[in-house]
Amino acid sequence: MGAYAREPLAAASRHVSPPPPVPAVTPAPPPKPTVTAVEMGARQREISVSEFFTKNRHLLGFDNPRKALLTCVKEAVDNALDACEEAGILPDVIVKVEAVANGEAPPPPSQASRFRITVTDNGPGIIRQQIPPIFAKLLYGSKFHRLRMSRGQQGIGISAAGMYGQLTTGKPVQIISRTSARTPAHYFEVQIDTKKNEPQILEKKQIAWESQRGTQVTMEVEGRYQKGRASVDEYVEQTIIANPHVKLTYLTPEGETKEYPRTYHELPPAPREIKPHPYGIELGMLLKMLQDTKSHSL
């Protein structure tokens, strides 16, 4: 039995043919470069801060229409309060938010997607030459180089709000400002040139204005009005609680007028400007300050 069982296996092994030879594979030539280093270098260019924030507006608080409306109101109110307090003036602020439509009757506030924001203050006003860069140039302000507590610092807020309105509605920021009763009121319409981060003046003129001094800023933006948490209404109420020296009038999108009287008739103590401490700054910043200063001791 064992011999008969092994014989078929031996016969099968004698008839197995070797595998066919594998043809040699010729390697493909390396791909030719489609772009040269010179062409790549020609594409490099500087990106302005306005261009960057135009494409990354969520970094400035414009994530969604509801938050964008709140951010625009907040930036305008913060500017008004800071200007009044720095000039030693008890703030009187008027905030007006109204639903608008492009050439049509405005829809109900809960269904509207476009709003006009107007914030008026009784502050010191802004001189004519400074109005365009303040409202239409990012990173332009007076607080960045001061170590002092303030609501804003970078010089981005109100300019970014205007840029958001320009991006979503195409409308410029409208500013009226007057420094005293003896000087005329100046009216400007400005936009940001995002490629250069420079203001574009669309219109400027002197107008008659009932306020003896102060500033009024108007912008039209895409947004969504909704009551509740993180809404414009809640922000206004919290602002009054935190700033009892402020008199604020709020004209809601629903046509209601809410007046918040001043409950404290003195300005809070002005924050003091401090000098940097060696333990509170990074080594690189300390070395830069040592290079820039002419002093030989701290």
Secondary structure, DSSP 4 states (H G I P E B T S, - for coil): -HHHHHHHHHHHHHTPPPPPPPPPPPPPPPPPPSS-HHHHHHH-----HHHHHHH-GGGGT-SSHHHHHHHHHHHHHHHHHHHHHHTT---EEEEEEEE--SSSPPPPTTT--EEEEEEEE-S----GGGHHHHHH-TT--SSTTS-S--S--SS-HHHHHHHHHHHHH-PPEEEEEES-TTS-EEEEEEEEETTTTEEEEEEEEEE--S-SSEEEEEEEEE-----STTSHHHHHHHHHHH-TT-EEEEE-TTS-EEEE--S--SPPPPPPP-PPPGGGS-HHHHHHHHHH---S--
